């Protein structure tokens, strides 16, 4: 909106070029600087369905590639399948920029009925499609609130509920999967779960270095449930 505000709106879906990689910054009513990261960086291989992705993500990226004519664009620009480009992955190619951004006022968002919204009212825009999440957000179940959980204690009004776009990247809102770290091994784990390997410091039938513990008994059962009350 700072660079193209004087240009006529082009509603044709198109790729986000590399110069849009820099996040858009804006200041809310409380003077806090917020930022919105632009579209996710995706390889042409995945957009053409030739990558290793599976399931719904693969289908969505293929759908995006078809809508944006990725094969033709790649050929016109002299790019290869290993090259990547920024795309809008929100909604699995069912949405585009002007579904949320006002074509007439680039400083505003707009609802389906045409009502304009400011960027710090973006939750009202999100709630049009994500009703259950929006209801949970209103009740404090979904999302994050800083300050007092008990509103009666918030006499100085320091509590603040974060907006959707302060946790989710609006152009690629799905959180990326991560590999969970192994659970910590406690002293009780070492005793009651003796199947842990040597990497956890114990072998079957061994006590930890801080034992023995009389209150746990002197013998380890063959199975954890052995001797348990019915």
Secondary structure as UniProt FT lines:
FT   TURN            5..6
FT   HELIX           18..21
FT   STRAND          24..27
FT   TURN            29..30
FT   STRAND          33..36
FT   STRAND          40..43
FT   HELIX           44..47
FT   TURN            48..49
FT   HELIX           55..67
FT   TURN            68..69
FT   HELIX           70..76
FT   TURN            77..78
FT   TURN            81..82
FT   STRAND          84..87
FT   TURN            90..94
FT   HELIX           97..100
FT   TURN            106..107
FT   STRAND          109..110
FT   TURN            112..113
FT   STRAND          116..117
FT   HELIX           119..121
FT   HELIX           122..126
FT   TURN            127..129
FT   HELIX           131..138
FT   TURN            139..140
FT   STRAND          145..146
FT   HELIX           151..153
FT   TURN            155..156
FT   STRAND          160..161
FT   HELIX           164..166
FT   TURN            170..171
FT   HELIX           187..192
FT   TURN            194..195
FT   HELIX           198..200
FT   TURN            204..205
FT   TURN            209..210
FT   HELIX           214..216
FT   TURN            224..227
//
